[in-house]
């Protein structure tokens, strides 16, 4: 469970509204929070559904290859790390994050990869 005041750090965005730049989800991203980010002591604020990544998320010391791909897409690079970037389709949208979880249809992008941890008080 997140510490009060940091809930907005876990706002969920519906998959159709997420701007991914055509790059797959990256557990090894330098931008990824650790499993216990903003959590109460001895609790996790998030847990990957694929438990292999539990002790990997949030540990990166440098940008991953996918981090660089997103930077290249943002700056409209034609070639990035020797790779032709035209294969990645970027559709930039203005998105207003929401914390509501009562969507009638669709899925949350982060729910595809994570269980949001709950306090066991």
JOMO-V851840 format. One line per field, one symbol per residue. ss: DSSP state (A for helix, B for strand, O for the rest). psi: psi as a letter, one per 20 degrees, with the letter a starting at -180 (. if undefined). A space follows every 10 residues. Layout:
ss->???
psi->???
This chain:
ss->OBOOOOAAAA OBOBAAAOOO OOOOOOOOOO OOOOOOOOBO OOOOOBBBOO AAAOOOOOOO OOOOAAAAAA AAAAOOOOBB OOBBAAAOOO OOOOOOOBOO OOOOOOOBOA AAOBBBOOOO O
psi->pqqpijhiik pppqghipoi kjprqohjqi ipqrhjpjqq pkqqiqpqhn ihjgjhpjiq irqrghghgg ghghjlphpp kjppiiippp opqppoqqjq jlqgrrrpgh ihiqppqqql .
